[in-house]
Amino acid sequence: MRFRAILSILCVTAMAGGLVYAAPPAQIRVQVNLVNLFATVRDKHKGIITGLKQDDFQVFEDGQPQEITNFSAESNLPITLGILIDTSGSEYYMLSGLKEAASRFLGRVMRKGDEAMIMTFDTDVDLLADFTDDRARLDRAINRARINAPGSSVIIAQGPLPSSGSGGTNFYDAVYLAAHDKLSEEAGRKAIVVLSDCEDTGSKLRLQDAIESAQRTDTVVHILLVAADGGDQNVARKMTDDTGGRMIIVRNERNLEQAFDEISEELRSQYTIGYTPSNKSRDGSYRKIKLEMKNKDYSALARRGYYAPNGN
């Protein structure tokens, strides 16, 4: 299914000189006071640390200490996942391995109560399977992924996310749509796992728009950077750092299994930390978060900020 919802966000009008786009999308309003963080803790050797208590953590918002009011170390909290697969020409030789590894990953990570969706992106963004806990349906969706690029054996007709005229990879648009259109209404732990070289050449939205859509919907973005030449590590690192996720470089199919295992471990070893901000202003501003460990031999991975609600 093509993502026609993008038309309500990116109102694209054909003009004599090219394409004219609408103003940036409106902010998502989150009418809640509790800020939730999903954190993974590692030691100096990158090993995941479990069994920690609330008192082991310290939270700061814009430099001010915050009181932790909610804490959970459960590893079985339901997860809502978005799997985003790059089907542009740059992944031509890797797609088969990506699909096999993605199917095995879902088999390992998904448990009762979890749901996942499958999206692909190239010159278009396609929803191949909406949120479901049906593994067979998800596997069929993954198997339908095809390369959409000049010279590939299968070309998917262009949908409502037109390229700039010379083709392109709509990576930022895909992340935005996954977070804004699909995950915004979901509750609990939410994550996007992207398989791509992160080289965006066609999106109508910016990198920051994609990051903000994840931040506003409390979505963690993990990226498997699949590229023989390393891909755009700066883009991948910024997106994962700003949302509390991980970037793992995958240079060949042999690395895929290990990368998926690491992401699976990450998703299943998170602490849930909640606090009510001392800053009560509902001004829509961006608030910086810093999660620190009292044991300085440990480091916590969590998102770096959030957007305050708007209005009274």
C-alpha positions in Angstrom: 0.0 0.0 0.0 1.4 3.4 -1.0 1.6 6.0 1.7 -1.0 8.4 0.4 -1.2 10.1 3.8 2.0 12.0 2.8 -0.2 14.1 0.6 -1.8 15.7 3.6 1.7 16.7 4.9 3.7 17.4 1.8 1.2 19.1 -0.4 3.0 18.9 -3.7 1.9 21.0 -6.6 3.4 20.8 -10.1 4.4 24.2 -11.3 5.9 25.5 -14.5 9.4 25.7 -13.0 9.3 22.5 -11.1 7.6 21.4 -7.8 6.5 23.6 -4.9 6.1 22.1 -1.5 3.9 23.1 1.4 5.3 24.5 4.7 6.8 22.1 7.3 4.3 19.8 9.0 2.5 20.9 12.1 3.9 19.8 15.4 2.5 16.7 17.1 0.9 17.7 20.4 1.5 15.3 23.3 -0.9 16.0 26.1 0.9 14.2 28.9 3.1 15.3 31.8 5.1 12.1 32.4 8.3 11.8 30.4 9.4 8.2 29.7 12.9 7.1 28.9 13.8 3.7 27.6 17.5 3.1 28.5 20.1 0.4 27.9 23.1 0.3 30.2 26.5 -1.0 29.2 29.8 -1.4 31.0 33.3 -0.3 29.7 33.5 -3.5 27.7 30.1 -2.8 26.0 28.4 -5.6 27.9 24.8 -5.0 28.8 24.1 -4.5 32.5 20.9 -5.9 34.0 19.5 -6.0 37.5 19.9 -2.2 38.3 17.6 -0.3 40.6 16.0 3.1 40.4 18.6 4.6 42.7 21.3 3.7 40.1 20.1 6.4 37.7 20.0 10.2 37.7 18.0 12.3 35.3 18.6 15.9 34.3 16.4 18.1 32.2 18.1 21.2 30.8 20.7 20.7 33.5 18.2 20.5 36.4 17.9 17.3 38.4 14.5 15.5 38.1 12.8 13.1 40.5 12.3 9.6 39.0 8.7 8.6 39.7 8.3 5.5 37.6 10.9 2.7 37.1 10.8 -0.8 35.6 13.5 -3.3 34.8 11.2 -5.7 33.1 12.5 -7.0 29.8 9.2 -8.3 28.6 7.3 -5.1 28.1 5.5 -5.1 24.7 7.3 -3.6 21.8 5.8 -2.0 18.7 8.3 -2.2 15.8 8.7 -0.6 12.5 11.0 -2.4 10.1 12.2 0.0 7.3 14.1 -1.6 4.4 16.0 0.4 1.8 15.0 -0.9 -1.7 16.9 1.6 -3.7 19.6 0.6 -6.2 22.4 1.0 -3.7 21.1 -2.2 -1.9 20.7 -4.3 -5.0 23.3 -6.9 -4.0 22.3 -6.9 -0.3 18.6 -7.1 -0.4 18.3 -10.9 -0.4 20.4 -11.2 2.7 18.6 -8.3 4.3 15.2 -9.9 3.9 16.4 -13.3 5.3 18.1 -11.6 8.3 15.0 -9.4 8.9 12.7 -12.4 9.0 15.0 -14.2 11.5 15.3 -11.1 13.6 11.5 -10.8 14.0 11.5 -14.5 14.9 13.9 -13.9 17.7 12.7 -10.5 19.1 8.9 -10.7 18.9 7.1 -12.1 21.8 3.5 -12.3 22.9 2.0 -8.8 22.8 4.5 -7.4 20.3 3.5 -6.0 16.9 5.5 -5.0 13.9 5.0 -3.4 10.5 7.1 -3.6 7.3 7.9 -0.6 5.1 10.2 -0.2 2.2 11.6 3.0 0.7 13.3 4.1 -2.5 11.7 6.7 -4.8 8.5 5.9 -2.9 7.6 4.8 0.6 5.5 1.6 0.7 3.7 0.0 3.6 3.9 -3.8 2.9 2.3 -4.9 6.2 0.5 -2.8 8.9 0.9 -3.5 12.6 0.3 -7.2 13.3 1.6 -10.0 15.5 1.1 -12.5 12.6 4.7 -13.6 11.8 3.6 -15.3 8.6 2.1 -12.1 7.3 5.2 -10.2 8.3 7.5 -12.7 6.5 5.3 -12.5 3.4 5.6 -8.8 3.4 9.4 -8.9 3.8 9.6 -11.3 0.9 7.7 -8.9 -1.3 10.4 -6.2 -1.0 11.9 -5.5 -4.4 14.6 -3.1 -5.7 13.1 -0.1 -7.4 15.8 1.5 -9.4 16.8 2.0 -13.1 18.3 -1.2 -14.4 16.9 -3.5 -11.7 14.9 -6.5 -12.7 11.8 -5.4 -11.0 10.5 -1.8 -11.1 7.6 -0.7 -8.8 5.4 2.0 -10.3 6.0 5.4 -8.7 3.5 6.5 -6.1 2.6 9.8 -4.4 6.2 10.5 -3.2 7.6 11.7 -6.5 11.3 12.0 -7.0 13.1 15.2 -7.9 13.2 14.0 -11.5 16.3 11.8 -11.5 15.3 9.2 -8.9 16.3 9.2 -5.3 16.1 7.5 -1.9 13.4 8.9 0.4 15.0 7.8 3.7 14.0 10.9 5.8 10.4 10.7 4.4 10.2 7.1 5.4 11.3 7.6 9.0 8.9 10.6 9.3 6.0 8.6 8.0 6.7 5.6 10.2 6.8 7.8 13.3 4.3 10.4 12.5 1.6 8.5 10.6 2.0 5.0 12.2 3.6 5.0 15.6 2.1 8.3 17.0 -1.0 6.5 18.1 0.8 3.5 19.6 1.5 3.2 23.3 4.4 1.7 25.2 7.8 0.9 23.8 8.3 1.9 20.2 11.2 1.4 17.9 12.1 1.7 14.3 14.8 -0.5 12.8 16.2 0.8 9.6 18.3 -1.2 7.1 19.9 1.3 4.7 23.1 3.1 3.7 21.3 6.3 5.0 22.2 8.2 1.8 19.1 10.3 1.2 18.8 11.6 -2.3 15.1 12.3 -2.8 13.2 13.2 0.4 11.0 16.2 0.6 11.6 16.5 4.3 14.9 17.2 6.1 16.9 15.0 8.4 15.8 17.1 11.4 12.1 16.6 10.5 12.6 12.8 10.6 14.4 13.0 13.9 11.8 15.3 15.4 8.9 13.0 14.3 10.6 10.2 16.3 11.3 12.4 19.3 7.7 13.6 19.5 6.3 10.1 19.3 8.8 8.6 21.9 10.2 6.3 19.2 13.8 5.0 19.3 15.5 4.6 16.0 18.1 1.9 15.5 20.1 1.8 12.2 21.9 -1.1 10.5 24.1 0.9 8.2 24.3 -1.5 5.2 26.9 -0.3 2.8 30.1 -1.6 1.3 31.6 1.9 1.6 30.3 2.7 5.0 27.3 4.8 4.0 26.5 8.1 5.5 27.6 7.5 9.1 27.1 11.1 10.1 23.4 11.0 9.3 23.0 7.5 10.9 24.8 8.5 14.0 22.8 11.8 14.5 19.5 10.1 14.1 20.3 7.2 16.5 22.0 9.5 19.1 19.2 11.9 19.1 16.5 9.3 19.6 18.4 6.9 21.9 19.1 4.2 19.4 22.2 2.4 18.1 24.0 2.5 14.8 25.7 -0.6 13.7 27.9 -0.7 10.5 27.2 -3.7 8.3 29.6 -4.1 5.4 28.5 -7.6 4.2 25.9 -10.3 4.8 28.1 -12.1 7.3 27.7 -9.1 9.7 24.0 -9.0 9.5 23.2 -11.8 12.0 25.5 -10.3 14.6 24.0 -6.8 14.0 20.4 -8.1 14.4 21.4 -10.0 17.5 22.8 -6.8 19.1 19.6 -4.9 18.3 17.5 -7.7 19.6 19.5 -7.7 22.9 19.2 -3.9 23.1 15.4 -4.0 22.7 15.0 -6.8 25.3 17.3 -5.2 28.0 15.8 -1.8 28.4 15.0 0.0 31.7 11.8 2.2 31.7 12.4 5.4 33.6 9.7 8.0 34.0 9.6 11.5 35.6 7.3 14.5 35.8 9.3 17.6 34.6 9.9 20.3 37.2 9.4 22.8 34.3 5.6 22.9 34.0 5.5 25.3 31.0 3.5 23.9 28.1 5.4 26.0 25.5 6.2 23.3 22.9 9.9 23.9 23.5 12.7 21.2 23.1 14.0 20.0 26.5 17.4 18.4 26.7 17.6 15.2 28.8 20.8 13.7 30.3 20.6 10.3 31.9 23.6 9.5 34.1 24.7 6.5 36.0 25.9 6.8 39.6 28.4 4.0 38.8 30.7 5.8 36.4 31.9 2.5 34.9 28.5 2.3 33.3 27.0 4.3 30.5 23.3 4.7 29.6 21.9 4.9 26.1 18.6 6.9 26.0 17.1 9.7 24.0 18.6 13.1 24.5 15.5 15.2 24.7 11.8 15.7 24.0 9.3 18.3 23.0 7.1 19.8 25.7 3.3 19.9 25.1 1.7 23.0 23.7 -1.2 24.8 25.2 -2.7 25.2 28.7 
